[in-house]
């Protein structure tokens, strides 16, 4: 989702507010993590061109390992079921029932399958031809293939528009949210999950970076993640794009997704419980209404 008229971070420009004054947070061999002094957003200056993006997301490699091991559902879908169900039930309450749902960046279709099971009329979008083939095989629906603005879907078509773990990947998050607002009807619902940068885990990784141990911070800031949100920054951007946050279900990435041994899973469980007590979970899951 690229705004061709916008100067991006490689030109010293924040992709959210166009600010050009930033501070250096982290520096890796291939990218820097910067904080915009104007709007506060944390972003990567590693900008992926369209060919490189498609090369990443249109191959099985991005969805490898445990992601593509299933018996009806993938292993990771099962871990995400509680979050899927919480968001869909909240949407049903706000809508007074079900309706037509569009999942943007639908990946292998876990949320699509769950929304179908809860009687939503479901569609999805993704840039990955590989994901499209898997979804058609898996749940028998054809998705809209391509970047969201290029699909030219009609205004106000959907009762629910959702995006799971996608906003941090796109070059122009504001443009994506504005397009999602155009597609959802007035009074409709947005379901959005993305990264929360303000966590104990991230703070610990960044502290290790400052004493010369960079591996944890690099893992927390993957090369394909371009933006990192705090709760206030995400809420503000949603409001600016026409949404009113209604319900928050902040959550963690399940330890089973991290490929850790028994000791590592125990350590992460302790960290997660600490973050929950401090109200600083790693993933932000918001349900908002469209004005």
C-alpha positions as CSV (number, residue, x, y, z in Angstrom):
1,X,0.0,0.0,0.0
2,X,2.3,2.7,-1.2
3,X,1.6,6.4,-1.6
4,X,3.8,7.3,-4.6
5,X,3.9,11.0,-3.7
6,X,5.3,10.5,-0.2
7,X,9.0,10.6,0.6
8,X,9.8,7.7,2.8
9,X,12.4,7.2,5.5
10,X,15.4,6.6,3.2
11,X,15.0,10.3,2.4
12,X,14.9,11.2,6.1
13,X,11.1,11.4,6.3
14,X,8.6,9.8,8.6
15,X,6.0,7.7,6.7
16,X,3.2,8.7,9.1
17,X,3.5,12.5,9.5
18,X,6.2,13.5,7.0
19,X,8.4,14.7,9.8
20,X,12.1,14.9,9.0
21,X,13.5,15.1,12.6
22,X,14.2,11.7,14.2
23,X,16.4,10.1,16.8
24,X,18.3,6.8,16.4
25,X,17.0,4.0,18.5
26,X,18.8,0.9,17.2
27,X,21.3,0.3,14.4
28,X,21.7,-3.1,12.6
29,X,23.8,-4.1,9.6
30,X,21.0,-3.6,7.1
31,X,18.7,-1.0,8.8
32,X,18.2,1.6,11.5
33,X,15.3,1.9,13.9
34,X,14.3,5.5,14.3
35,X,11.8,7.5,16.4
36,X,10.1,10.5,14.8
37,X,10.4,13.5,17.0
38,X,7.2,15.0,15.5
39,X,4.7,12.2,15.9
40,X,6.6,9.7,18.1
41,X,6.3,6.7,15.7
42,X,9.1,4.2,15.7
43,X,10.0,3.0,12.2
44,X,12.6,1.2,10.2
45,X,14.5,2.9,7.4
46,X,14.9,-0.4,5.4
47,X,12.4,0.2,2.6
48,X,11.3,-2.7,0.6
49,X,10.4,-2.1,-3.1
50,X,7.4,-3.9,-4.5
51,X,9.4,-6.7,-6.2
52,X,11.2,-7.5,-3.0
53,X,7.9,-7.5,-1.1
54,X,6.3,-9.9,-3.5
55,X,9.4,-12.1,-3.4
56,X,9.0,-12.4,0.3
57,X,5.3,-12.9,0.6
58,X,4.6,-14.9,-2.5
59,X,6.7,-17.9,-1.6
60,X,6.1,-20.7,0.9
61,X,9.3,-19.6,2.8
62,X,7.5,-16.8,4.7
63,X,4.8,-19.2,5.8
64,X,7.3,-22.0,6.6
65,X,7.9,-24.2,9.6
66,X,5.0,-24.7,12.1
67,X,2.8,-22.2,10.2
68,X,2.0,-24.8,7.6
69,X,1.5,-27.9,9.7
70,X,-2.2,-28.6,10.2
71,X,-5.1,-31.0,10.5
72,X,-7.9,-28.8,9.3
73,X,-6.3,-25.7,10.8
74,X,-2.6,-24.7,10.9
75,X,-0.8,-25.0,14.3
76,X,-0.7,-21.2,14.6
77,X,-4.4,-20.8,13.9
78,X,-5.2,-22.9,17.0
79,X,-3.0,-20.6,19.1
80,X,-4.8,-17.5,17.8
81,X,-8.4,-18.9,18.2
82,X,-9.0,-17.0,21.5
83,X,-8.1,-13.7,20.0
84,X,-10.1,-14.4,16.8
85,X,-13.2,-15.4,18.9
86,X,-12.9,-12.4,21.2
87,X,-12.7,-9.9,18.3
88,X,-15.6,-11.5,16.3
89,X,-17.9,-11.7,19.4
90,X,-17.2,-8.0,20.1
91,X,-17.9,-7.2,16.4
92,X,-21.2,-9.1,16.7
93,X,-22.2,-7.1,19.8
94,X,-21.4,-3.8,18.1
95,X,-23.2,-4.7,14.9
96,X,-26.1,-6.5,16.6
97,X,-25.4,-9.6,14.5
98,X,-23.1,-10.7,11.7
99,X,-22.5,-9.3,8.3
100,X,-20.1,-9.0,5.4
101,X,-16.4,-9.2,6.4
102,X,-13.2,-8.3,4.6
103,X,-9.9,-9.5,6.1
104,X,-7.0,-7.5,4.7
105,X,-3.7,-9.3,4.5
106,X,-5.4,-12.6,5.2
107,X,-2.3,-14.9,4.9
108,X,-3.2,-18.6,5.0
109,X,-6.8,-17.8,6.0
110,X,-7.0,-18.7,9.7
111,X,-9.2,-15.7,10.6
112,X,-11.3,-16.2,7.4
113,X,-12.1,-19.8,8.5
114,X,-13.0,-18.7,12.0
115,X,-15.3,-15.9,10.7
116,X,-17.0,-18.3,8.3
117,X,-17.6,-20.6,11.3
118,X,-19.3,-17.7,13.1
119,X,-21.6,-17.1,10.1
120,X,-20.0,-13.9,8.7
121,X,-20.0,-13.6,4.9
122,X,-16.3,-13.5,4.4
123,X,-13.8,-12.2,1.8
124,X,-10.0,-11.7,2.0
125,X,-7.2,-9.8,0.3
126,X,-3.5,-10.6,0.1
127,X,-0.5,-10.0,-2.2
128,X,0.6,-13.6,-2.1
129,X,-0.5,-15.9,-4.9
130,X,0.8,-18.8,-2.7
131,X,-1.5,-17.8,0.1
132,X,-4.4,-17.4,-2.3
133,X,-4.0,-21.0,-3.6
134,X,-3.8,-22.4,-0.1
135,X,-7.0,-20.5,1.0
136,X,-8.9,-21.8,-2.0
137,X,-7.8,-25.3,-1.3
138,X,-8.5,-24.9,2.5
139,X,-11.8,-23.2,2.7
140,X,-13.0,-23.0,-0.8
141,X,-13.1,-19.2,-1.4
142,X,-11.1,-17.0,-3.8
143,X,-9.5,-14.0,-2.3
144,X,-8.9,-10.6,-3.9
145,X,-5.2,-10.7,-5.0
146,X,-3.2,-7.5,-4.8
147,X,-2.6,-4.4,-2.7
148,X,-5.7,-3.0,-1.2
149,X,-6.0,0.3,-3.2
150,X,-5.5,-1.5,-6.5
151,X,-8.5,-3.7,-6.0
152,X,-11.0,-0.8,-6.4
153,X,-13.6,-2.3,-4.1
154,X,-16.8,-0.3,-3.7
155,X,-17.4,2.3,-0.9
156,X,-19.2,1.1,2.3
157,X,-19.3,-2.6,1.1
158,X,-18.5,-4.3,4.4
159,X,-19.9,-4.4,7.9
160,X,-16.5,-5.5,9.2
161,X,-12.9,-4.8,7.9
162,X,-10.1,-6.6,9.7
163,X,-6.3,-6.7,9.6
164,X,-4.2,-9.1,11.7
165,X,-0.5,-8.5,12.0
166,X,-0.3,-6.6,8.8
167,X,-0.2,-2.9,9.6
168,X,3.5,-3.1,10.7
169,X,4.4,-4.5,7.3
170,X,3.0,-1.8,4.9
171,X,4.9,1.3,3.7
172,X,1.9,3.6,4.2
173,X,-0.2,2.6,7.3
174,X,-2.2,5.8,7.2
175,X,-3.2,5.2,3.6
176,X,-4.2,1.6,4.4
177,X,-6.4,2.7,7.3
178,X,-8.1,5.4,5.2
179,X,-8.8,2.8,2.5
180,X,-10.2,0.4,5.1
181,X,-12.4,3.3,6.4
182,X,-13.7,3.9,2.9
183,X,-14.7,0.2,2.5
184,X,-16.5,-0.2,5.8
185,X,-20.0,1.2,6.1
186,X,-20.8,4.0,8.6
187,X,-21.4,2.3,12.0
188,X,-19.4,-0.7,10.8
189,X,-16.5,-2.3,12.7
190,X,-12.7,-2.4,12.3
191,X,-10.7,-5.3,13.9
192,X,-7.0,-4.6,14.0
193,X,-4.0,-6.3,15.6
194,X,-0.5,-5.0,15.4
195,X,2.7,-4.7,17.5
196,X,2.9,-2.9,20.8
197,X,6.4,-1.4,21.2
198,X,5.9,-0.4,24.8
199,X,6.5,-3.7,26.5
200,X,8.9,-5.1,29.1
201,X,10.2,-7.6,26.6
202,X,11.1,-4.8,24.1
203,X,12.7,-2.7,26.9
204,X,14.8,-5.6,28.0
205,X,15.9,-6.4,24.5
206,X,16.8,-2.7,23.9
207,X,18.8,-2.6,27.2
208,X,20.8,-5.7,26.1
209,X,21.5,-3.9,22.8
210,X,23.0,-0.9,24.7
211,X,25.5,-3.2,26.4
212,X,26.5,-4.8,23.1
213,X,24.1,-7.8,22.9
214,X,22.1,-7.0,19.8
215,X,20.4,-10.4,18.9
216,X,17.3,-10.0,21.0
217,X,16.6,-6.4,19.8
218,X,17.1,-7.6,16.2
219,X,14.6,-10.4,16.8
220,X,12.1,-7.9,18.2
221,X,12.6,-5.7,15.2
222,X,12.4,-8.0,12.2
223,X,13.5,-6.7,8.8
224,X,10.0,-7.0,7.3
225,X,8.4,-4.9,10.1
226,X,8.5,-1.2,9.2
227,X,6.5,0.4,12.0
228,X,6.2,-0.1,15.8
229,X,3.2,1.4,17.7
230,X,2.5,2.3,21.3
231,X,-1.1,2.3,22.4
232,X,-1.6,6.1,22.4
233,X,0.0,6.4,19.0
234,X,-2.2,3.7,17.5
235,X,-5.3,5.1,19.0
236,X,-4.5,8.6,17.8
237,X,-3.9,7.4,14.2
238,X,-7.1,5.4,14.2
239,X,-9.0,8.5,15.3
240,X,-7.4,10.6,12.6
241,X,-8.5,8.0,10.1
242,X,-12.1,8.1,11.2
243,X,-12.3,5.2,13.7
244,X,-13.4,5.3,17.3
245,X,-11.7,2.5,19.4
246,X,-14.3,0.6,21.4
247,X,-12.8,-2.6,22.9
248,X,-9.2,-3.6,23.5
249,X,-8.0,-7.2,23.8
250,X,-4.3,-6.9,24.2
251,X,-2.6,-10.3,24.0
252,X,0.8,-12.1,23.6
253,X,2.3,-14.1,20.8
254,X,1.9,-17.7,22.1
255,X,5.1,-19.3,23.2
256,X,4.5,-22.1,20.7
257,X,5.1,-19.7,17.9
258,X,8.6,-18.8,19.0
259,X,10.4,-22.1,18.5
260,X,11.8,-22.1,22.1
261,X,13.0,-25.0,24.2
262,X,11.3,-25.8,27.5
263,X,13.5,-23.4,29.5
264,X,12.9,-20.6,26.9
265,X,9.1,-21.2,27.1
266,X,9.2,-21.0,30.9
267,X,11.2,-17.7,30.7
268,X,8.7,-16.2,28.2
269,X,5.8,-17.3,30.3
270,X,7.3,-15.4,33.3
271,X,7.9,-12.4,31.1
272,X,4.3,-12.5,29.7
273,X,2.8,-12.6,33.2
274,X,4.9,-9.6,34.2
275,X,3.7,-7.7,31.1
276,X,0.1,-8.6,31.8
277,X,0.4,-7.3,35.4
278,X,1.9,-4.0,34.0
279,X,-0.7,-3.9,31.2
280,X,2.1,-3.9,28.6
281,X,1.3,-7.0,26.4
282,X,3.2,-7.5,23.1
283,X,0.2,-7.4,20.7
284,X,-2.4,-4.7,20.5
285,X,-5.9,-6.0,19.4
286,X,-8.5,-3.2,18.9
287,X,-12.1,-3.3,17.9
288,X,-13.2,0.1,16.6
289,X,-16.3,1.6,15.1
290,X,-16.3,3.6,11.8
291,X,-17.7,7.1,11.8
